[in-house]
Amino acid sequence: MEKAFLPAFIDSYFIALGVLLGGSIIGGIGAYLSGEPPMTTILEFANRLKIWALVAAIGGTFDAFYSFERGLFNGETRDILKQVMLIVSAMGGAQTGWLLITWLTQEHLS
């Protein structure tokens, strides 16, 4: 059974946010333990994790492609719009996480 759109929209945002924040901060802890500069590493991880946060939030690529295929070939444009909105929500979550990491590290000021 398919999840309702609004809960999926909200989940997509917060999954992307959590993947980016969690991955960056845990990676920073690992950098600290290995003797590397943690704040710089956290920002580097945040830059690299943005696309993976997006992929994790939309649940992989096959569901997204199936929804696009169904929308294009079966004339169900509502599915295409829903999928685009889920991707935009995930991008917003990833961007919010990146912005929080940027504010936390302040590496852009150096």
ROSE-4610 file (N, C-alpha, C; in Angstrom, 1 decimal, always signed):
// ROSE-4610
residu = [M/M/M/E/E/E/K/K/K/A/A/A/F/F/F/L/L/L/P/P/P/A/A/A/F/F/F/I/I/I/D/D/D/S/S/S/Y/Y/Y/F/F/F/I/I/I/A/A/A/L/L/L/G/G/G/V/V/V/L/L/L/L/L/L/G/G/G/G/G/G/S/S/S/I/I/I/I/I/I/G/G/G/G/G/G/I/I/I/G/G/G/A/A/A/Y/Y/Y/L/L/L/S/S/S/G/G/G/E/E/E/P/P/P/P/P/P/M/M/M/T/T/T/T/T/T/I/I/I/L/L/L/E/E/E/F/F/F/A/A/A/N/N/N/R/R/R/L/L/L/K/K/K/I/I/I/W/W/W/A/A/A/L/L/L/V/V/V/A/A/A/A/A/A/I/I/I/G/G/G/G/G/G/T/T/T/F/F/F/D/D/D/A/A/A/F/F/F/Y/Y/Y/S/S/S/F/F/F/E/E/E/R/R/R/G/G/G/L/L/L/F/F/F/N/N/N/G/G/G/E/E/E/T/T/T/R/R/R/D/D/D/I/I/I/L/L/L/K/K/K/Q/Q/Q/V/V/V/M/M/M/L/L/L/I/I/I/V/V/V/S/S/S/A/A/A/M/M/M/G/G/G/G/G/G/A/A/A/Q/Q/Q/T/T/T/G/G/G/W/W/W/L/L/L/L/L/L/I/I/I/T/T/T/W/W/W/L/L/L/T/T/T/Q/Q/Q/E/E/E/H/H/H/L/L/L/S/S/S]
num = [1/1/1/2/2/2/3/3/3/4/4/4/5/5/5/6/6/6/7/7/7/8/8/8/9/9/9/10/10/10/11/11/11/12/12/12/13/13/13/14/14/14/15/15/15/16/16/16/17/17/17/18/18/18/19/19/19/20/20/20/21/21/21/22/22/22/23/23/23/24/24/24/25/25/25/26/26/26/27/27/27/28/28/28/29/29/29/30/30/30/31/31/31/32/32/32/33/33/33/34/34/34/35/35/35/36/36/36/37/37/37/38/38/38/39/39/39/40/40/40/41/41/41/42/42/42/43/43/43/44/44/44/45/45/45/46/46/46/47/47/47/48/48/48/49/49/49/50/50/50/51/51/51/52/52/52/53/53/53/54/54/54/55/55/55/56/56/56/57/57/57/58/58/58/59/59/59/60/60/60/61/61/61/62/62/62/63/63/63/64/64/64/65/65/65/66/66/66/67/67/67/68/68/68/69/69/69/70/70/70/71/71/71/72/72/72/73/73/73/74/74/74/75/75/75/76/76/76/77/77/77/78/78/78/79/79/79/80/80/80/81/81/81/82/82/82/83/83/83/84/84/84/85/85/85/86/86/86/87/87/87/88/88/88/89/89/89/90/90/90/91/91/91/92/92/92/93/93/93/94/94/94/95/95/95/96/96/96/97/97/97/98/98/98/99/99/99/100/100/100/101/101/101/102/102/102/103/103/103/104/104/104/105/105/105/106/106/106/107/107/107/108/108/108/109/109/109/110/110/110]
x = [+0.8/+0.0/+0.9/+0.5/+1.3/+1.0/+2.0/+1.9/+1.2/+0.4/-0.2/+0.9/+0.5/+1.5/+2.2/+1.3/+1.9/+2.9/+2.6/+3.6/+4.9/+4.7/+5.9/+6.7/+6.0/+6.7/+7.5/+6.9/+7.6/+8.7/+8.5/+9.5/+10.7/+10.5/+11.5/+12.4/+11.8/+12.6/+13.5/+12.9/+13.7/+14.6/+14.4/+15.4/+16.6/+16.4/+17.6/+18.4/+17.6/+18.3/+19.1/+18.5/+19.1/+20.4/+20.3/+21.4/+22.6/+22.3/+23.4/+24.0/+23.1/+23.6/+24.4/+23.7/+24.3/+25.6/+25.6/+26.8/+28.0/+27.7/+28.7/+29.3/+28.4/+28.9/+29.6/+29.1/+29.8/+31.1/+31.1/+32.4/+33.4/+32.9/+33.8/+34.3/+33.5/+34.1/+35.2/+35.0/+36.0/+37.3/+37.1/+38.3/+39.0/+38.3/+38.9/+39.7/+39.1/+39.8/+41.1/+41.1/+42.2/+43.2/+43.0/+43.9/+43.8/+42.7/+42.5/+41.6/+41.6/+40.8/+39.3/+38.5/+37.2/+36.2/+36.3/+35.4/+35.5/+36.7/+37.0/+36.4/+36.6/+36.2/+34.6/+34.0/+32.6/+32.0/+32.6/+32.1/+32.3/+33.5/+33.7/+32.7/+32.4/+31.5/+30.1/+29.7/+28.4/+28.3/+29.4/+29.4/+29.2/+29.9/+29.8/+28.6/+27.9/+26.7/+25.4/+25.4/+24.2/+23.4/+24.1/+23.4/+23.0/+23.8/+23.4/+22.2/+22.1/+21.0/+19.7/+19.8/+18.7/+18.3/+19.2/+18.9/+18.3/+18.8/+18.3/+16.8/+16.6/+15.3/+14.2/+14.5/+13.5/+13.4/+14.2/+14.1/+14.7/+15.7/+16.4/+15.9/+16.5/+16.1/+15.0/+14.9/+13.9/+12.5/+12.1/+10.8/+10.5/+11.5/+11.3/+11.1/+12.0/+11.8/+10.5/+10.1/+8.8/+7.6/+7.7/+6.7/+6.7/+7.9/+8.0/+7.4/+7.8/+7.3/+5.8/+5.2/+3.8/+3.1/+3.8/+3.2/+3.3/+4.4/+4.5/+3.7/+3.8/+3.2/+1.8/+1.3/+0.0/-0.9/-0.2/-1.0/-1.3/-0.6/-0.9/+0.1/-0.3/+0.6/+0.7/-0.3/-0.3/+0.9/+1.3/+2.5/+3.8/+3.9/+5.1/+5.2/+4.1/+4.1/+4.4/+3.9/+4.2/+5.7/+6.2/+7.6/+8.5/+8.2/+9.0/+8.9/+7.7/+7.6/+8.4/+8.4/+9.2/+10.7/+11.1/+12.5/+12.9/+12.0/+12.2/+12.2/+11.4/+11.4/+12.7/+13.2/+14.5/+15.6/+15.6/+16.6/+16.6/+15.4/+15.3/+15.9/+15.6/+16.2/+17.7/+18.2/+19.7/+20.3/+19.7/+20.2/+20.1/+19.1/+18.9/+20.1/+20.3/+21.4/+22.7/+23.0/+24.2/+24.4/+23.3/+23.4/+23.6/+23.0/+23.3/+24.8/+25.3/+26.7/+27.6/+27.3/+28.1/+28.1/+26.9/+26.9/+27.6/+27.5/+28.2/+29.7/+30.2/+31.7/+32.3/+31.6/+32.1/+33.4/+33.5/+34.7/+34.7/+33.5/+33.5/+34.0/+34.3/+34.8/+36.3/+36.9/+38.4/+39.0]
y = [-1.2/+0.0/+1.2/+2.2/+3.4/+4.4/+5.1/+6.1/+7.3/+8.0/+9.3/+10.3/+11.3/+12.2/+13.1/+13.7/+14.7/+14.0/+12.9/+12.2/+11.9/+11.4/+11.1/+12.4/+13.5/+14.8/+15.2/+15.1/+15.5/+14.6/+13.3/+12.3/+12.5/+12.8/+13.0/+14.2/+15.3/+16.4/+16.0/+15.4/+15.1/+13.9/+13.0/+11.9/+12.5/+13.4/+14.1/+14.9/+15.6/+16.4/+15.6/+14.5/+13.6/+12.9/+12.5/+11.8/+12.8/+14.0/+15.0/+15.4/+15.7/+16.1/+14.9/+13.8/+12.6/+12.2/+12.0/+11.6/+12.6/+13.8/+14.8/+14.9/+14.9/+15.0/+13.7/+12.5/+11.3/+11.2/+11.6/+11.7/+12.6/+13.7/+14.7/+14.1/+13.2/+12.5/+11.6/+10.9/+10.0/+10.8/+12.0/+12.8/+13.2/+13.6/+14.0/+12.9/+11.7/+10.5/+10.1/+10.5/+10.1/+11.3/+12.4/+13.5/+14.5/+14.5/+15.4/+16.6/+17.7/+18.8/+18.5/+18.4/+17.9/+18.9/+20.2/+21.1/+21.2/+21.2/+21.1/+19.8/+18.7/+17.4/+17.4/+18.0/+18.0/+18.7/+19.9/+20.6/+19.9/+19.2/+18.4/+17.3/+16.6/+15.5/+16.1/+17.2/+17.8/+18.1/+18.6/+18.8/+17.5/+16.5/+15.2/+14.4/+14.6/+13.8/+14.4/+15.6/+16.2/+15.3/+14.8/+13.9/+12.6/+12.1/+10.8/+11.0/+12.1/+12.4/+12.5/+13.0/+13.1/+11.7/+10.9/+9.5/+8.7/+8.8/+8.1/+8.6/+9.8/+10.4/+9.9/+9.8/+9.4/+7.9/+7.2/+5.7/+5.0/+5.5/+4.9/+5.4/+5.0/+5.5/+4.8/+3.5/+2.7/+3.1/+3.4/+3.9/+5.2/+6.1/+7.4/+7.2/+6.3/+6.1/+5.4/+4.5/+3.8/+4.8/+5.8/+6.8/+7.7/+8.1/+8.9/+8.1/+6.8/+6.0/+5.9/+5.6/+5.5/+6.8/+7.9/+9.2/+9.6/+9.2/+9.5/+8.6/+7.3/+6.3/+6.0/+6.2/+5.9/+7.1/+8.3/+9.5/+10.0/+9.4/+9.8/+10.9/+12.1/+13.3/+13.6/+13.2/+13.4/+12.7/+11.5/+10.8/+11.5/+12.1/+12.9/+14.1/+14.8/+15.9/+15.5/+14.4/+14.0/+13.6/+13.0/+12.6/+13.8/+14.8/+16.0/+16.8/+16.8/+17.4/+16.7/+15.4/+14.6/+14.9/+15.0/+15.4/+16.8/+17.7/+19.1/+19.1/+18.3/+18.3/+17.7/+16.7/+16.1/+17.1/+17.8/+18.8/+19.9/+20.3/+21.3/+20.8/+19.5/+18.9/+18.9/+18.5/+18.4/+19.8/+20.8/+22.1/+22.7/+22.4/+22.9/+22.3/+21.0/+20.4/+21.0/+21.2/+21.8/+23.2/+24.0/+25.4/+25.3/+24.4/+24.3/+23.9/+23.0/+22.6/+23.8/+24.5/+25.7/+26.7/+26.9/+27.8/+27.3/+26.0/+25.3/+25.4/+25.1/+25.1/+26.4/+27.3/+28.6/+28.6/+27.5/+27.3/+28.3/+28.7/+29.6/+31.0/+31.3/+32.6/+32.6/+31.5/+31.4/+31.9]
z = [+0.0/+0.0/+0.0/-0.8/-1.0/+0.1/+0.6/+1.6/+1.1/+1.9/+1.5/+1.1/+0.3/-0.2/+0.9/+1.7/+2.7/+3.7/+4.2/+5.1/+4.3/+3.1/+2.3/+2.0/+1.8/+1.5/+2.7/+3.9/+5.1/+5.4/+5.3/+5.5/+4.6/+3.3/+2.4/+2.8/+3.3/+3.8/+5.0/+6.0/+7.2/+7.0/+6.1/+5.8/+5.2/+4.2/+3.6/+4.6/+5.5/+6.5/+7.5/+7.9/+8.8/+8.3/+7.0/+6.4/+6.3/+5.9/+5.7/+7.1/+8.1/+9.4/+10.1/+10.1/+10.8/+10.2/+8.8/+8.1/+8.3/+8.2/+8.4/+9.8/+10.8/+12.2/+12.6/+12.2/+12.6/+11.9/+10.6/+9.9/+10.5/+11.1/+11.8/+13.1/+13.8/+14.9/+14.5/+13.4/+12.9/+12.6/+12.0/+11.6/+12.9/+13.9/+15.2/+15.8/+15.8/+16.3/+15.5/+14.3/+13.4/+13.3/+14.0/+14.1/+12.9/+12.2/+11.1/+11.6/+10.9/+11.4/+11.2/+12.3/+12.2/+11.5/+11.8/+11.2/+9.6/+9.2/+7.7/+7.1/+7.8/+7.3/+7.3/+8.4/+8.4/+7.2/+6.9/+5.7/+4.4/+4.3/+3.1/+2.9/+4.1/+4.0/+3.7/+4.2/+3.9/+2.4/+1.8/+0.3/-0.5/+0.0/-0.7/-0.5/+0.7/+1.0/+0.5/-0.1/-0.6/-1.5/-2.5/-3.5/-2.9/-2.0/-1.4/-0.4/+0.2/+1.1/+0.2/-1.0/-1.9/-2.3/-2.7/-3.1/-2.0/-0.8/+0.3/+0.6/+0.5/+0.8/-0.1/-1.4/-2.4/-2.5/-1.7/-1.7/-2.8/-3.4/-4.5/-5.8/-6.9/-8.2/-8.9/-8.6/-9.4/-9.2/-8.0/-7.7/-8.4/-8.4/-9.1/-10.6/-11.2/-12.6/-13.0/-12.1/-12.4/-12.3/-11.4/-11.3/-12.5/-13.0/-14.2/-15.4/-15.5/-16.6/-16.6/-15.5/-15.3/-15.7/-15.3/-15.7/-17.1/-17.8/-19.2/-20.1/-19.9/-20.8/-20.5/-19.3/-18.9/-18.7/-18.9/-18.9/-17.4/-16.5/-15.1/-14.7/-15.0/-14.8/-13.3/-12.5/-11.1/-10.4/-10.9/-10.4/-10.7/-11.9/-12.2/-11.2/-11.0/-10.2/-8.7/-8.2/-6.9/-6.8/-7.7/-7.7/-7.7/-8.5/-8.6/-7.2/-6.6/-5.3/-4.2/-4.3/-3.3/-3.5/-4.8/-5.0/-4.5/-4.8/-4.3/-2.8/-2.1/-0.7/-0.2/-0.8/-0.4/-0.6/-1.8/-2.0/-1.0/-0.5/+0.5/+1.8/+2.2/+3.4/+3.3/+2.2/+2.0/+2.1/+1.5/+1.5/+2.9/+3.6/+5.0/+5.8/+5.7/+6.4/+6.1/+4.8/+4.4/+4.9/+5.0/+5.5/+7.0/+7.7/+9.2/+9.4/+8.6/+8.8/+8.4/+7.4/+7.1/+8.2/+8.8/+10.0/+11.2/+11.4/+12.5/+12.4/+11.2/+11.0/+10.7/+10.1/+9.7/+8.9/+8.1/+7.3/+6.1/+5.7/+4.6/+4.9/+6.2/+6.6/+6.5/+6.4/+6.4/+5.1]
